[in-house]
Amino acid sequence: MGVEHVVFFWLLLLYPLHRALLADALGCNWGTRSSHPLPADIVVRLLKDNGFNKVKLFEAEPDALRALGRTGIEVMVGIPNEMLTPLAGSVSVAEQWVTQNISAYVSRYGANITHVAVGNEPFLKTYKGMFQSTTFPALQNIQAALIKAGLARQVKVTVPLNADVYQSSNGLPSGGDFRSDIQDLMVSIVKFLQDNGGTLTINIYPFLSLYADTNFPIDYAFFSGGAAPVVDGPISYSNVFEANYDTLIWALERNGFGSMPVIVGEIGWPTDGDPNANMEYARKFNQGLLDRITKGQGTPKRPNPPDIYFFGLIDEDAKSIQPGNFERHWGIFNYDGSVKYSLVMENGKGLVPAKGVKYLDKQWCVLSPGASLNDPEIGDSVGYACQYADCTSLGYGSSCNGLDARSNISYALNQFYQVADQQKGACNFSDLSMITTTDPSQGGCRFEIMIDVRKHDKTVNTTSAGGKAHMIRWSTAAAAALLWSTYVFL
């Protein structure tokens, strides 16, 4: 056998391993701030069908952790910022949290929990130092609790941080260093993570760079190489992701942590809620990111690619919109697990939609044909509907912004009707509204029919955080519907 045949033979043997190693870097964030959460077993199948073998949860969701058990999917379990104070103040509180939220799911359900994420961007500038005194002690106590539980080898600690924890003295990656107000704290945390085999997690959002600065060069947000490069010595940066990530690597090196492992905990592009949040840009960005993962492409400072968790898996209609209307539209999939846009995944196949989703009846609440746009009740009706349901798609530059006045009102009324589970009375907006079985969707504006959570009792657990979120949201909308129907008939 010639040398070239031997080489070819070994390449054939190594190719599956190469593909497997690349696939290890593919993760996704699973958020559950939804009025009608997609059942956990359906979400887990969605993850598996699309090749995601790592998932990050923002808190210890019982339904999610049970459904992830014995699947082999690696799980990062988050701790919300509001829990940092009690965890920082008591090791016993940390031990109880680990027992209830880590040990129980590892031993009883076979969940493959690999990380605990302490806090969520706790040093964000907008928090004005609110969590600076509690994050590190909470991290230390969680690590101590993992050691006591005998899980410290399997489960590593991390702190997901926003990219604003570092800055550059010269506007280039090579000038990277930690923010001056948290310099000492960051060094202490990174040293602790390094000493305990942990990782540093960073969230990078090129979309937010574009959102915050109208003069930001749009091509620099993507991976197509069409932007004028930023030249930093011998290195040219053609996209903001590489420049941002390497700024962190320079900051780590500058402080003596050049070999510190880094995870990209959140990165993605929203599809609605802003003129730059649309299907075209989201597909372009996420496909570019997927292509990098498939090729095993890192950055100039770190040629080997980091583990990357896409943000996010599914749209969340109950998320806070304080940062912007786009916050509810980061999902690669719609709220019901249906495919938003085409992507070629690491396995060379397209996206696979969720299976087994049950819906409410095919009916919508719309403005009655006889209702006058001059009716004084219309303004209050729309405002009321959007107080309890998600109307962010009606905003400037969004997918439903082009509707005419009647369709705009119908969209708002239907959102409320669906969130209230099409309950009797939820479409009683005086004499303004009616129920129709004709789909009023137009172009890219989708009039939704909500998931019927009552048909998914198998996975509904009202004691979970996700279950509570649904029950509170549903009860609020249902109560609002009853109050409104009472009011309009007075």
N, C-alpha and C positions, 0 to 999 in steps of 0.2 A: 504494500500500500504506500503510495507516494506521500510526501510531506503535506501537500495541499489537501489530500483526502483525509489525513489524520486531523488537520486543523479544522476542516469542514465538519468532521465527525464530532469533535469536541464542541464546536459552536452549536451544533444541533442539541447536544446534551445540556449545554449551558443556557440555551435560549429560554426554556421554560423557567429556569431559576431566575434569569434576568427579568422576565416579565413579572414573576412573583415579587421580586424585590421592589420593582417599580410600583406594583399595586399596593405594597405596604404603605406607601405615602398618601393614599387616597382616603381622606376622611371627610366627614360632614357634620355640621351643627344641627341638632334636632331641637328646635324650640317649640314650646307648647302653649304660647300665649294666644290661644284661639278660642273663639266663642264655642266652636264645635270641633274639638280636636279629632284628628284622624286616629282611629283606634291603634293602639300600640302594636298589635300583632301585624296589622296591615303595613305600618311604617317599617317594621323590621324586615318584612318581606320586600318592601320597596328598596331598602338599603341593600339587601343581598342581591336582588335582581339587577341592580345597577352597579355592582362591584365596589360598594363602599364597605370597607372592612374595619373602619375606625369611626367612632361617633362621639361627639361631645354633647353632654347634657348640661344645661345651665343650673340645674339642681337635681337632687336625688328623687326622681320621679318613680314611684313604685311600679306603676303600670309599665313604663319603659324598661326599667331594670329587670322586671320579671320576664318580659317578652324577649329581652336580649340574652337571657340565660341560655347557656349551652348552644349558642350560635357561633361562638368563636370570634365574634365581632369585639374588637377592643373598645373599651368604654372609658372616657374621661368624665368623671362626675364633678359637677361644679358646686360651689358653695356661694350663695348670693351675698352681696356686700352687707345686707342688713344682719347677717348672722356673724359677722366678724367680731363685733363687740363681745357677745357672750363667749365665743370661742377663744378670744384673746384673754379673757378674764379668768378662765378656769380650764385646767387640764381635764377635769372630770367631765365637763361639758363636751370637750373634744372627744373624749373616750366614748361617751354615750352616742355622739353623732357617728363615729366610726362604726360602733357596734350595730347601730340601727340601719345605717345607710351604705356601709361597705361590707362588713363581715357577713351580715345576714344574706346579702344577695350573692356573695361569693360562695358561701358554704351551702346555702339552701337551694339556690337557683342556678348555680354554676355560671354566674355572670363573670365575664373576663374583664374585670376592672383593672386598668393599668395606671390610671392617674387620678389624683384628686386636685381639682383646680380651686385654689383658695382665693375667693373674691373674683370679681369681674371688672377689669380695668379700674381698680380702686384708686389709682393715682391720676385719673383723668383731671385735667386742669379745671374743668367746670365743677368738680366736686369741692374745690377750694380746700383741700387738705382734710376733708371729712374722715377719710379712712387711713390716713398716714400713720396714726399711732396704734392702730389695731391690726393691720394686715400682717406685719412680721410676727407679732406674738401669736396670732391665730395660726399662721403657718407653722411655727415651732410646736405649738400644742397638737396640731393635727399630725405632724410627723411623729411626735412622742406617742400619740394614740395608735398610730399605725404600727409602730415598733412593739408596743404592748400587746397589740392584737396578733402579732406574728405575721403581718402583711407587708412590712416595709420593703422586702425584697421584690415582691410582686407589684405593689402599688407605689408609684412615685408621686411626690408632691410637685406642684408647679403654681405659678401665679400668672394668669392671663393679663397682659398689659396692653394698653393702647400705645401706638407708636409715638405719642407725645411725651413719653418718658425719656426720650433722648432728643438731642438737637445737634446742630453742626455749627462750629465756630466760623467756618468759612463758606457755608452754603453747599459744601460738597460732602460726599460720604466720608472721606478721609478726615474730616473735622469732627466726626461723631463723638459725642460724650453724653453721659446722663445729664438730665436737667439739673440745674444748679441747686434748686430748692429740695431735691430728693437725692442728690448725689450720694451722700453717706448711707442713706437708707437703701438705695439700690445696690450699692456695693455689699452691704450686709446681707441682703436677701439673696443676691447671686452667689455669694460665698457659701451661704447656708445650703442653697440648692446644690451647688457643686459638691460640697462635703457629704451630702446625703444622697447623691446619685440622682438628683432631680433634674428637671429641664426648665428652661425659660420659655414662656409662651408669649408670642407677640401677635397683635391683630393689626393688619395692614389693609387699608381701604383706599385704593386709588380713586374710587368714585367720590369719596369725601373730599379729596384734594380738588377735584373738579367742581364739586358742589360749593366749596368754601371760597373759591377764587375763580371769578369769571374770566380772568386772563390766563388761567392754567392751560397749557397747550394740550388739547384733547388727545392727540395721537400719542402723547407721552404716557397716557393712562393705560394704553393697550400694549400688546406684545408684537405688533406687526412690524416694528422697526421703522415706521414712517416719520418719527419725530426727529428733530435735530438733537443729536446726542449731547449729554452733559459729560464733559471731559474732565476727568480727575486724575492727573498725572498720566500714567500709561494706560489707564482704563477709560473706556467710553461706555456710558450708560444710555441705552436707548429706550428705557421704560422706568417709570417711577417705582415699580415694585422692587427691582434689583437695587436701585439707588437707595431706597428706604431701608431695605433689609441689610444692605452692606453698611449703612450708617450705624445700625445697631451692632454689627460685627466689629466695626472700628471702635465703638464705645466699649464693647466687652474687652477687646484687646488692650485698649488704652488703660483699662483698670485691672489688667492681669488675668482675664478670663477668656483667653483666645480659643480655648477648646470647649467652651460651654455649649452643650447641645441646645438648639433652638427649634421650637415648633411654631409654625404659623397657625394660630388658633382660629382666626377668622379672616376670610378674604372672599369677596364676591362682588356682585353687581345687581342692584335692584331693577325691577321691570316696570315700576309705576310710581306715581307720586311726585314726579319732577320731570322737566323736559329731557334731561339726560338719563333718566331712569326709564329705559324702554327695552323691548325684546331684542332689538337689533344690537344694541350696545352690550346687553347682558350676554347674549350668545357669543358675540365677538370676544368679550373679555374672558368668559369662562372656558370657551374653546381654546383660546390661547394659553390659558393656565393649564388646562388638561393636556395640551400638546407638550408643554414643558415637562409635566410629570411623566408622560409616556416616554419621552426622550431621556429622562433622567437628568434633566438640565437644572443646575443650580445657579449660583450667581458668581461674579468674578472673585469675590472673597471666599465663598464656600461653594466650590464646584459640585459637590454632592448635594442633591436636593433635600430640603427639610421635609418632615411630615407636614402635610397641608390639610386643613379642615375647611372645606367650602362653607360659606355662609350665604344662605342656609338651605336646608332641605325643602321646607314647605312654608308657604306664606302664613303669616300669623295676624289675624284681623283684630286681635285685642291688645297688640303691643302699644306701648306709649309712642305717640308721634311727636314728642317734644323735640327730638333732633330733626324731624322733617316727616312729611307725609309718606316718604319712601320707606319708612321703617317697617311697614306692614307688607312689603313686597320684595323681600330679599330671596325668596324661595326659588330653587331650580324648578320646583313643581308648584302647581296651584294648591290652594287650601285643601283640595280633595285628592291630591296625589296625581292629578292629570298632568300631562307634559305641557309645559309652556312653549318651549322652542326646541329645535333639534340640537343635539350635542353628540359628537362621536366620543364614546367613553374609552377608557384605557384598553378595554378588550376589543376595540374596533367596532363595537356595536352601538346602536342608538339607545336613547333613554327608554326605559320600560315603565309604563304607568302603574299606579297602584291597582291592585286587584281586590275584588270583593267589597267595594265601597257601596253603601246603601244611602239612598237619597230620600228627601221628602217628596211629596207629590209634584208633578210637573205643572206647577202653577205659580203665577207671579202677581204681585200687588202693583197696580199702575194707576196713574191719574185717569179719572173717568173722562170719556170723550165730551161729556156735557159740562165739565168743570171749567170755570173761567179762570184765566191766568190772573185776572184782577181780583179774585176772591181774597179778602183780607186774611183768611185762615191759612193760605198757602205757605207764607213765610214761617209761621209758627210750626206748621206741620212738618216742613222739611227740616227746620232746626231741631225739632223734637226727635225726628227719625235719626238724624245724624249724631245726636247726642248719645244714642244707645247702639248705633250700628256704624260700620265702617264706610264712610263716604269719601275716602281719600282719592279714589279714582276720578272724582269729579273736579279735582284741583287743576290749577293752571298747568298746561303741558302734559296732563295725564291722559290715560286711555279713554276716559269718558268725557273729557273736557269739550269735545266737539258736538255733544248732543244739543238738540234744540231745547227750548225752555220746557216743553211738556215732557220730553224724554228725561231731562235732567231731574225733574220732580219725581217722575216715575221711578228712576233709579234709586233715589233716596228712600222713597216709600217701600220699595221692594227689599232693600237691604234690611230695614227694620223688620219687615214681615218675615224674612227668612231667619234672622237671628232669634226671633221669638217663636221659632219652630212652626211657622204658618198657623199659629194659634188663632182660634176664633176671637175676633176683636182686634187682632194685630193689623188688619187692613181697614179699620173703621176710622178713617180720617174725615169725620163729618160726612158731607156728600161729595168729597173730592175724589175718592178712590174706589177701585173695583178689582176683583180677582179675574185674571184671564189665564187661559191655557195656551195662548199663543206667545211664543218666546219673543220678548221685546228687544233682545240683544241686537246691537248694530255694529257692524264692522269689527273693530278691535275692542269694543265695549261689551263686556259680558255681564248680563243680568243673571246673577247666580241663583241656583237652587241649593239650599244648605244640606249638609250631611244629616241623616237621621240617626242621631246618636242612640236613640231608643232601640234601634235594630242591631246595635253593637254591644248589647249588655255584657257579653262575654269579657270584654276588655275594659269596661267602665268601672272605675273604682273611685267613689266619691271621697275617700279618705286621702287620696293622693293630691299633691299640689295641683297637678293638671286637672284632676277631677273637681277640685274646689274652684279652680278658675272657670271651668265650664259651668258648674252649678251656680256660682255667683253671677256670671254673665247672663246665663239663661234666666235665672230668677229675676234679675234686674229688668231684662227686656220683657219678660212675661208680665211682671208687675206693672211695668210702664204701659204695656199694651192694654191691660185691664183698666188702669187708671185713665188712659186716653179714651178708651171706648166709653167709659162712664162719663167722662167730661164732655165728649162731643154730643152726647144724647141729653145733656142737661138743658 
